[in-house]
Structure formats: C-alpha cells, structure tokens
Amino acid sequence: MSITIYHNSRCSKSNAALKEITKSGEPFEVVNYLEAVPSITELKSLLAKLDLNPIDIVRKTEKIYLEKFKDKNLSDAEWIKALHENPILIQRPIIVNSDKAVIARSEEAIDSIL
C-alpha cells in the first residue's frame, strides 16, 4: 500500500480529501495523527517527501501556536519536536503516495498526488 492520508476527522478539508482517495479506488491507509502521533523520524520523512521545512507545515491559527510559539524563532529540530508534542499544529490533510507527499487542501493538490 503506497497511499497514506494523515487525517483529522473534524476537518472538512481532511474529510474531502479522504472522500477523493476513496473514490480513486486505490488502497490506502488512514492515520489519525492526533491519536497516532507521528514520531520525530516520521515527521522528518514526511517533510522530506513534502519538500518543505517544518515551519511550512505549522498551523499558525491554532490557539497553542498563538500562545506558545508565535514569536519564537525555533530551529528546524525544535519545530519538529514542537509538532511531535503538539500534533494539532500539523497542517492537514497530508497525503503520501510512495516517495511524494502534499498538503491536500485543494482539489489540485489531491489530484497531483493520486
């Protein structure tokens, strides 16, 4: 199985992406990342597949970001640790297909990965 979606069932964009994957007919795995929190190693792998820096996948509207991280200048390693410890900060949904990944917030992004 090569398609994985990092999913939050309370997010409309994540639910829309899950629906598109289901329609594709391809086998896939759902990771409810708020419960099955990605490890530091998994986060590094996701970032490599996304070709992004940790700060690029931080949800900057989340209360915890505004309270704890907004004015901080953290290193990549510190951001990865923060994402691991506060998975609500991770942009969603993220779809991984083999060695590529996208933040699947638009139909175009979803189509590009499936």
Secondary structure, DSSP 4 states (H G I P E B T S, - for coil): --EEEEE-TT-HHHHHHHHHHHHHT--EEEEETTTSPPPHHHHHHHHHHHT--GGGGB-TTSHHIIIIITT----HHHHHHHHHH-GGGB-S-EEEETTEEEE--SHHHHHHH-
